[in-house]
Amino acid sequence: MPSDRSDNKRAYVHAMFSAIAERYDLINSLLSLRRDAAWRRFSASKATAGGGQLALDVATGTGELARHLARQNHEIKIIGVDFCPGMLAKAGSKLGRSLPEDRLQLVLGDILQLPFPDNTFDCVTIGFGLRNVTDVGVAFGEMARVAKPGGRVVSLELTRPSSSLMRALHGFGVSLVSPLLGWAVARNRGAYTYLPESILEFLSPEDVARVMRSAGLEQVEIHRLTLGAATVHTGIKQG
């Protein structure tokens, strides 16, 4: 992707999430028919399956996936990083009520240049963030870099169902209902017009798996959830 287009997308995504931060969780729940919590629980269980004491949640947004990581492992410390101050502020106000300061740290940063040393984290997660980055390969490269050898990298993303019937129903829902709901709840139709476009333009689950392997991740697995409306990818950093 040319650098000018990448810069335009980054600026657009930043402005969009700043505008919808307060209503982001509610709209996600409504659009997913309240399945998003179950998707995050599954992702967190995969991420914490290898144990460990330190997790990184990239593009943490309002901190929902970080919250599920904390529920899966009551000892783990979580660092959430996001490039949108508005989202981090929402995460801080929400998670600060349930997680002590010694278990949660929120950091302003970019997934394409994570501000952490190599081989730091026992697991690295990202939820609904890959579609918004300008270079998926660089993003996975950074996540793999900061993971410890043997550490787990887990991605949860919205995807298109595999069956033709479900694709048609899904396409109707995200293309028509999403913008209307975005306007009704968040007064931001444009943000939820972007959503269906980003799903249609995003890599297939098989292509994402190939990118993960190219980034140095092994034992890459694809887990399709809710008939393929969401997909979880898991990988382990080479030792």
Wavefront OBJ file of the C-alpha trace (Angstrom):
o trace
v 0.000 0.000 0.000
v 1.493 3.394 -0.920
v 2.609 5.492 2.040
v 0.120 8.309 1.368
v -2.807 5.876 1.374
v -1.457 4.247 4.538
v -1.243 7.624 6.239
v -4.795 8.460 5.153
v -6.153 5.197 6.559
v -4.315 5.649 9.841
v -5.685 9.163 10.248
v -9.209 8.052 9.344
v -9.188 5.118 11.755
v -7.780 7.306 14.536
v -10.503 9.932 14.058
v -13.215 7.290 13.759
v -12.381 5.484 16.989
v -11.938 8.769 18.832
v -15.485 9.684 17.808
v -17.168 6.407 18.800
v -15.195 5.435 21.929
v -18.070 6.038 24.341
v -20.533 3.829 22.421
v -18.087 1.300 20.975
v -18.845 -1.557 23.398
v -22.619 -1.215 23.093
v -22.615 -1.202 19.298
v -20.241 -4.179 19.133
v -22.571 -6.145 21.369
v -25.639 -5.283 19.312
v -24.013 -5.951 15.936
v -22.675 -9.350 17.020
v -26.019 -10.327 18.597
v -24.112 -10.384 21.881
v -21.655 -13.024 20.662
v -18.612 -10.755 20.978
v -18.112 -11.598 24.665
v -18.004 -15.326 23.892
v -15.527 -14.692 21.073
v -13.266 -12.772 23.442
v -13.517 -15.475 26.107
v -12.427 -18.094 23.588
v -9.533 -15.903 22.424
v -8.390 -15.257 25.999
v -8.511 -18.961 26.821
v -6.275 -19.733 23.840
v -3.853 -16.943 24.746
v -3.458 -17.958 28.378
v -3.351 -21.716 27.772
v 0.441 -21.694 27.913
v 0.574 -19.990 31.316
v 2.876 -17.074 32.039
v 2.700 -13.837 33.982
v 2.763 -11.051 31.398
v 0.317 -10.390 28.530
v 0.164 -7.690 25.877
v -3.159 -6.713 24.332
v -2.486 -4.765 21.141
v -5.089 -2.316 19.790
v -6.743 -2.807 23.153
v -9.480 -0.263 22.463
v -11.792 -0.096 25.464
v -10.002 -3.034 27.073
v -12.605 -5.764 26.629
v -10.162 -8.460 25.538
v -7.760 -7.390 28.306
v -10.595 -7.872 30.788
v -11.163 -11.413 29.568
v -7.445 -12.158 29.809
v -7.556 -11.078 33.452
v -10.529 -13.356 34.087
v -8.777 -16.348 32.540
v -5.636 -15.902 34.646
v -6.050 -14.151 37.984
v -2.307 -13.664 38.411
v -1.381 -12.339 34.985
v -0.317 -8.723 34.464
v -1.678 -7.090 31.322
v -0.343 -4.208 29.272
v -2.836 -2.726 26.831
v -1.544 -0.585 23.973
v -3.561 1.565 21.585
v -2.894 4.584 19.384
v -6.173 6.323 20.251
v -6.148 8.282 23.536
v -9.940 8.327 23.654
v -10.115 4.543 23.615
v -7.427 4.268 26.300
v -9.313 6.736 28.488
v -12.435 4.579 28.168
v -10.441 1.443 28.982
v -8.875 3.080 32.012
v -12.167 4.251 33.485
v -13.783 0.863 32.906
v -11.004 -1.538 33.882
v -9.762 0.601 36.742
v -12.854 -0.401 38.693
v -12.063 -4.122 38.527
v -8.287 -4.460 38.073
v -5.678 -3.145 40.514
v -2.921 -0.927 39.176
v -0.298 -3.650 39.580
v -2.200 -5.861 37.111
v -3.014 -3.354 34.366
v -0.990 -0.775 32.483
v -2.288 1.200 29.498
v 0.217 2.563 26.990
v -0.198 4.885 24.017
v 1.559 3.252 21.085
v 1.406 1.958 17.520
v 1.099 -1.710 16.594
v 3.518 -1.179 13.705
v 6.237 -0.028 16.112
v 5.542 -1.472 19.531
v 7.432 0.290 22.354
v 8.643 -2.900 24.037
v 11.855 -4.981 23.962
v 12.159 -8.284 22.124
v 11.048 -11.474 23.897
v 9.010 -9.762 26.626
v 5.496 -11.220 26.761
v 4.104 -14.688 27.455
v 1.169 -13.962 25.161
v 0.194 -11.208 22.734
v -3.395 -10.647 21.636
v -5.316 -8.410 19.267
v -9.094 -8.208 19.024
v -10.857 -6.659 16.022
v -7.783 -4.620 15.183
v -6.054 -6.235 12.213
v -8.498 -4.814 9.656
v -7.546 -1.335 10.765
v -3.775 -1.555 10.324
v -1.999 -0.525 7.153
v 0.395 -3.497 7.042
v -0.727 -6.824 8.531
v 2.684 -8.404 7.940
v 4.485 -5.718 9.935
v 1.850 -5.976 12.676
v 2.364 -9.713 13.108
v 6.116 -9.216 12.885
v 5.956 -6.795 15.806
v 3.686 -9.055 17.844
v 6.011 -11.989 17.241
v 9.054 -9.879 18.078
v 7.831 -8.883 21.541
v 6.546 -12.389 22.378
v 8.857 -14.704 24.294
v 10.093 -17.861 22.550
v 7.236 -20.300 22.977
v 4.830 -17.429 23.612
v 1.388 -17.356 22.054
v 0.079 -14.807 19.552
v -3.718 -14.715 19.195
v -5.856 -12.651 16.834
v -9.656 -12.297 16.911
v -11.162 -10.700 13.833
v -14.497 -10.283 12.063
v -14.652 -12.365 8.893
v -17.036 -13.521 6.207
v -18.914 -16.815 6.760
v -17.846 -19.671 4.517
v -21.284 -20.844 3.304
v -22.974 -18.884 0.512
v -26.271 -18.559 2.399
v -24.635 -17.245 5.548
v -22.489 -14.896 3.473
v -25.614 -13.394 1.958
v -27.316 -12.933 5.329
v -24.130 -11.634 6.882
v -23.559 -9.218 4.003
v -27.077 -7.847 4.381
v -26.599 -7.361 8.103
v -23.272 -5.574 8.046
v -23.955 -3.519 4.923
v -27.441 -2.282 5.784
v -27.994 -2.681 9.515
v -24.527 -1.627 10.658
v -24.606 1.970 9.325
v -28.174 2.491 10.582
v -27.309 1.204 14.031
v -24.131 3.251 14.074
v -26.152 6.382 13.442
v -28.917 5.514 15.916
v -26.593 4.694 18.809
v -23.367 6.614 18.148
v -24.561 9.305 15.707
v -21.757 8.190 13.414
v -22.996 6.470 10.263
v -19.601 6.716 8.558
v -17.805 4.639 11.180
v -20.193 1.749 10.633
v -20.132 2.099 6.880
v -16.398 1.493 7.174
v -17.050 -1.751 9.090
v -18.616 -3.803 6.243
v -16.126 -2.394 3.748
v -13.190 -3.409 5.936
v -14.538 -6.959 6.347
v -15.050 -7.412 2.605
v -11.573 -6.073 1.789
v -9.691 -7.971 4.483
v -7.549 -11.057 3.986
v -9.105 -14.498 4.108
v -8.401 -16.589 7.229
v -6.038 -18.741 5.160
v -4.107 -15.673 4.005
v -3.852 -14.406 7.592
v -2.417 -17.775 8.607
v 0.217 -17.500 5.886
v 1.189 -14.030 7.081
v 1.560 -15.356 10.620
v 3.876 -18.125 9.480
v 5.942 -15.628 7.508
v 6.310 -13.600 10.723
v 7.951 -16.564 12.452
v 4.941 -18.140 14.156
v 4.492 -21.906 14.260
v 1.577 -24.266 14.928
v -0.778 -21.696 13.414
v -4.418 -22.681 13.848
v -7.641 -21.221 12.458
v -10.778 -21.299 14.620
v -13.974 -20.151 12.903
v -16.675 -19.016 15.333
v -20.412 -18.476 14.858
v -20.444 -19.971 11.368
v -17.414 -17.934 10.372
v -18.653 -14.484 11.391
v -15.521 -14.233 13.529
v -12.200 -16.058 13.305
v -9.514 -16.651 15.909
v -5.960 -17.340 14.769
v -3.399 -18.757 17.165
v 0.336 -19.188 16.700
v 3.417 -19.878 18.803
v 6.707 -18.038 18.466
v 9.636 -20.195 17.464
v 11.917 -21.122 20.352
l 1 2 3 4 5 6 7 8 9 10 11 12 13 14 15 16 17 18 19 20 21 22 23 24 25 26 27 28 29 30 31 32 33 34 35 36 37 38 39 40 41 42 43 44 45 46 47 48 49 50 51 52 53 54 55 56 57 58 59 60 61 62 63 64 65 66 67 68 69 70 71 72 73 74 75 76 77 78 79 80 81 82 83 84 85 86 87 88 89 90 91 92 93 94 95 96 97 98 99 100 101 102 103 104 105 106 107 108 109 110 111 112 113 114 115 116 117 118 119 120 121 122 123 124 125 126 127 128 129 130 131 132 133 134 135 136 137 138 139 140 141 142 143 144 145 146 147 148 149 150 151 152 153 154 155 156 157 158 159 160 161 162 163 164 165 166 167 168 169 170 171 172 173 174 175 176 177 178 179 180 181 182 183 184 185 186 187 188 189 190 191 192 193 194 195 196 197 198 199 200 201 202 203 204 205 206 207 208 209 210 211 212 213 214 215 216 217 218 219 220 221 222 223 224 225 226 227 228 229 230 231 232 233 234 235 236 237 238 239
